[in-house]
Amino acid sequence: MSAEGFAIQWLKDRFAYDNKARNPEVEKAFLDHFRTKEKLNIVDIGSGIGANCIYFMERLFKHQNWILVEKDESLYRATFASIKRFLEDYNFFYTVEENTFRIKIWESRVKIILLNASFFDIKELIDFEQTDILMAAAVFDLLSEEQINTFLAPLSGREISLFTTMNYQSMQFLPETDIDRKIIEAYEQHMQRPQPVGAALGPRVSKGLEAFFYKKNIDFRKGESTWNLDEKAKKMHKHLLKYMYNSLLTHSLNPLSEDRFQSWYQQKQKASELGELKMEVVHQDYFCRNF
Ligand SMILES: C[S@@+](CC[C@H](N)C(=O)[O-])C[C@H]1O[C@@H](n2cnc3c(N)ncnc32)[C@H](O)[C@@H]1O
């Protein structure tokens, strides 16, 4: 696990599920908006192992300058490896020097700069006048309402678009028992637990973002992005169950007696191993032209 608890393996394993879940209409609104632009300047905040960049760099069909901002050092380092691996797997020509990749993808030149920094501290490092689009995947639900305001408010009103995907909304087991529901409710409380920077929005992230958009009179496109974790999604079950189990235990939010909680966890692990577990996790994606 990295310092903030985002395991590199977790981000790798969810990559395919995130890509499958991406909302096609919201993604199309983003791609259509920039269809005729020859070059795109993109800032991806909370970039993890570079998932957004790896997904889009061969889908944009234009020159691209990416800046990936990741505060966790182990994830920042892992990004080099994951981008390199992608480029080598697909045989794209590239050079890499310090924190910068230069890549040729068909007719497009792609430059990627990796920054190991908090996105709250990047205003001096990045020229937002030159930025076309801000991207954030699975990030805003980790922030409090105040943090979203602090970060987004100074950027809005400029000619920057916002494309944010995988904002957590809800989850369920299929089928679901009353105990499962109680555990999910406790887990969602954990996401919103008080922290020094305020309570993260967790499942309230859509409300928080939309309140910001309405306040600033910003038009947005939105659509669901859902992980359908069927019987075969065993790795995803394992990560999610373990994360739920650890976070409820560590923060004493477990709604059951210790014994019942252990037995719930063991039953779910067993059901997944036997190919009898299904889960669904719903997120929301948003695209705003000039937010
Ligand atoms: C759930 S992960 C998502 C990673 C990636 N966007 C993806 O979709 O795979 C959230 C990421 O945001 C990063 N993060 C959280 N707060 C941050 C901050 N203030 N500055 C930079 N990165 C941050 C975490 O370290 C983590 O890599």
PDBQT file of the ligand as one rigid body, heavy atoms in Angstrom, charges set to zero:
ROOT
HETATM    1  C1  LIG A 301      -8.342   6.527  -6.423  1.00  0.00    +0.000 C 
HETATM    2  S1  LIG A 301      -6.792   7.066  -6.976  1.00  0.00    +0.000 S 
HETATM    3  C2  LIG A 301      -7.120   7.356  -8.700  1.00  0.00    +0.000 C 
HETATM    4  C3  LIG A 301      -5.870   7.325  -9.539  1.00  0.00    +0.000 C 
HETATM    5  C4  LIG A 301      -6.064   7.566 -11.036  1.00  0.00    +0.000 C 
HETATM    6  N1  LIG A 301      -6.656   8.848 -11.322  1.00  0.00    +0.000 N 
HETATM    7  C5  LIG A 301      -6.888   6.464 -11.648  1.00  0.00    +0.000 C 
HETATM    8  O1  LIG A 301      -7.992   6.713 -12.102  1.00  0.00    +0.000 OA
HETATM    9  O2  LIG A 301      -6.392   5.323 -11.676  1.00  0.00    +0.000 OA
HETATM   10  C6  LIG A 301      -6.661   8.725  -6.350  1.00  0.00    +0.000 C 
HETATM   11  C7  LIG A 301      -5.278   9.325  -6.605  1.00  0.00    +0.000 C 
HETATM   12  O3  LIG A 301      -5.257  10.703  -6.236  1.00  0.00    +0.000 OA
HETATM   13  C8  LIG A 301      -4.007  10.967  -5.609  1.00  0.00    +0.000 C 
HETATM   14  N2  LIG A 301      -4.169  12.188  -4.814  1.00  0.00    +0.000 N 
HETATM   15  C9  LIG A 301      -5.023  12.406  -3.785  1.00  0.00    +0.000 A 
HETATM   16  N3  LIG A 301      -4.896  13.672  -3.325  1.00  0.00    +0.000 NA
HETATM   17  C10 LIG A 301      -3.944  14.269  -4.098  1.00  0.00    +0.000 A 
HETATM   18  C11 LIG A 301      -3.367  15.571  -4.113  1.00  0.00    +0.000 A 
HETATM   19  N4  LIG A 301      -3.742  16.503  -3.249  1.00  0.00    +0.000 N 
HETATM   20  N5  LIG A 301      -2.444  15.841  -5.053  1.00  0.00    +0.000 NA
HETATM   21  C12 LIG A 301      -2.046  14.891  -5.948  1.00  0.00    +0.000 A 
HETATM   22  N6  LIG A 301      -2.544  13.640  -5.965  1.00  0.00    +0.000 NA
HETATM   23  C13 LIG A 301      -3.475  13.328  -5.051  1.00  0.00    +0.000 A 
HETATM   24  C14 LIG A 301      -3.760   9.706  -4.782  1.00  0.00    +0.000 C 
HETATM   25  O4  LIG A 301      -2.422   9.569  -4.367  1.00  0.00    +0.000 OA
HETATM   26  C15 LIG A 301      -4.195   8.646  -5.779  1.00  0.00    +0.000 C 
HETATM   27  O5  LIG A 301      -3.157   8.292  -6.657  1.00  0.00    +0.000 OA
ENDROOT
TORSDOF 0
